[in-house]
Amino acid sequence: MLEFSAFVALISLVMLAFFILTDSDDNNRGGGLMEPALIPIPKREKR
């Protein structure tokens, strides 16, 4: 039973590390939260 628990814990850690490394938002693969692009908004001139 101990071997099975250790195996499940090891597989869980590997899956967690894979999920964290592949779902990073500092790459261009589209995963995770991306920062919005800043678009300049023209101002109206007061008369």
LUMVOFI-889224 format. One record per residue: residue number from 1; residue in one letter; x, y negated, z negated of N, C-alpha, C in turn. Coordinates in steps of 0.05 Angstrom, whole numbers, plus 32768, in hexadecimal, padded with zeros to 4 digits. Layout:
NUM;A;X;Y;Z;X;Y;Z;X;Y;Z
...
This chain:
1;M;8011;8018;8000;8000;8000;8000;8011;7FE7;8000
2;L;8028;7FE8;7FF2;803A;7FD1;7FF1;8046;7FCB;800D
3;E;804C;7FE1;801B;8057;7FDD;8036;8043;7FD0;8049
4;F;802A;7FD8;8047;8015;7FCD;8057;8011;7FAF;8051
5;S;8011;7FA8;8037;800E;7F8C;802F;8025;7F7B;8039
6;A;803D;7F86;8037;8055;7F77;8041;8053;7F74;805F
7;F;8049;7F88;806E;8047;7F87;808B;8032;7F72;8092
8;V;801B;7F71;8085;8006;7F5D;808A;8010;7F41;8084
9;A;801F;7F3E;806E;802A;7F24;8067;803F;7F1B;807C
10;L;804F;7F2D;8086;8063;7F26;809A;8055;7F1E;80B5
11;I;8042;7F2D;80BD;8033;7F26;80D6;8025;7F0C;80D3
12;S;801A;7F06;80BB;800C;7EED;80B7;8020;7ED5;80B8
13;L;8037;7ED9;80AD;804B;7EC3;80AE;8055;7EBE;80CA
14;V;8059;7ED4;80D9;8061;7ED0;80F5;804B;7EC2;8105
15;M;8032;7EC9;8101;801C;7EBC;8110;801A;7E9F;8108
16;L;801D;7E99;80EE;801C;7E7D;80E5;8032;7E6D;80F0
17;A;804A;7E77;80F1;8061;7E69;80FC;805D;7E64;811A
18;F;8053;7E78;8128;804D;7E75;8145;8038;7E60;814A
19;F;8023;7E60;813A;800E;7E4C;813D;8018;7E30;8137
20;I;8029;7E2C;8123;8033;7E12;811C;8046;7E08;8132
21;L;8057;7E1A;813C;806A;7E12;8150;805E;7E0C;816B
22;T;8049;7E1A;8173;803D;7E16;818D;8028;7E01;818E
23;D;801D;7DF9;8177;8008;7DE5;8176;8013;7DCA;816D
24;S;802B;7DC4;8175;8037;7DAB;816D;802D;7D94;817F
25;D;802B;7D7C;8174;8022;7D65;8184;8039;7D54;818F
26;D;8051;7D5D;818C;8068;7D4E;8195;8072;7D59;81B0
27;N;8062;7D68;81BE;8069;7D72;81D8;8053;7D6A;81EC
28;N;8057;7D71;8205;8043;7D6A;8219;8032;7D81;8222
29;R;802F;7D95;8211;801F;7DAC;8219;8001;7DA8;8212
30;G;7FFA;7D92;8206;7FDE;7D8C;8201;7FD3;7D97;81E7
31;G;7FE3;7DA4;81D6;7FD9;7DAF;81BE;7FDB;7D9B;81A7
32;G;7FC9;7D9E;8194;7FCA;7D8D;817C;7FBE;7D71;8181
33;L;7FC1;7D60;816E;7FB7;7D44;8171;7FCB;7D33;8180
34;M;7FC1;7D26;8195;7FD3;7D15;81A5;7FCD;7CF8;819D
35;E;7FE2;7CE8;819E;7FDE;7CCB;8198;7FD0;7CBE;81B0
36;P;7FBD;7CAC;81AB;7FB0;7C9F;81C2;7FC2;7C8C;81D1
37;A;7FBE;7C89;81EA;7FCD;7C76;81FA;7FC3;7C5A;81F5
38;L;7FD6;7C48;81F2;7FCF;7C2C;81ED;7FC9;7C1E;8207
39;I;7FB1;7C13;820A;7FA9;7C06;8223;7FA4;7BE9;821C
40;P;7FB2;7BD6;822A;7FAE;7BBA;8224;7F92;7BB1;822C
41;I;7F86;7BA1;821A;7F6B;7B97;821F;7F6D;7B79;8225
42;P;7F64;7B70;823C;7F66;7B53;8242;7F54;7B43;822F
43;K;7F5F;7B2C;8227;7F50;7B1A;8215;7F41;7B05;8225
44;R;7F2A;7AFD;821C;7F1B;7AE8;8228;7F26;7ACD;821E
45;E;7F2A;7ABB;8230;7F33;7AA0;8228;7F1B;7A8F;821F
46;K;7F1F;7A81;8209;7F0A;7A6F;81FF;7F0A;7A55;820F
47;R;7EF3;7A4A;8214;7EF1;7A31;8222;7EEA;7A1A;8210
